[in-house]
Structure formats: C-alpha cells, structure tokens
Amino acid sequence: DLEQRRVTVDGDVVKLTPTEYKLLAVLVRNKGRVLEFQQILENVWGWEYQNEPGHVRIYVWHLRRKLEPDAKDPIYLLNELNTGYRFEPQR
C-alpha cells in the first residue's frame, strides 16, 4: 500500500528501511517495466550516485530477503542481466 507506506507479506507487516521502501515504491510504480540501474539510482539516491549500481544490488537483495518466498529464486523482484530490475506483481 503505497499511500499508507505499508508492506505486507502473507498478511504480516514487513518493516522496511526508508531506502528499501523508496526502492520498492519506484519498482512498484513501474511494475512490469525494466528500470535501468541509472534510473533506479537517480530516483532513490539522487543523480550523484548514478555510477554506483552496487547500491541497487545490495538493496534489492535486502528486499528479496524480506519479501520473496525464496530470495535466491525471486518471483517479484527480477533482475534483467546487466541492465536493471523490474517488479512483477502476483499472478
């Protein structure tokens, strides 16, 4: 729930850091669309971090551990090799 800034998994509220929430919100608002690392960095951290894709990878990993049924085999937060990430809602 983006308006309430509330994230739940199987009915349980999941606590996210402000940065994790901001990253998730950017991906959810663009569901199904691949966002390049640079786009994500600019939207979450600001333009001065545009050459730091490691930030995105680390925070996506944190989100996967909190939100995915299996963080090593994600179904929602998907990587597009050497490009970026996309969010796929439940089917």
Secondary structure, 3 states (H helix, E strand, C coil): CCCCCCCEECCEECCCCHHHHHHHHHHHHCCCCCEEHHHHHHHHCCHHHCCCHHHHHHHHHHHHHHHCCCCCCCCCEEEECCCEEEECCCC
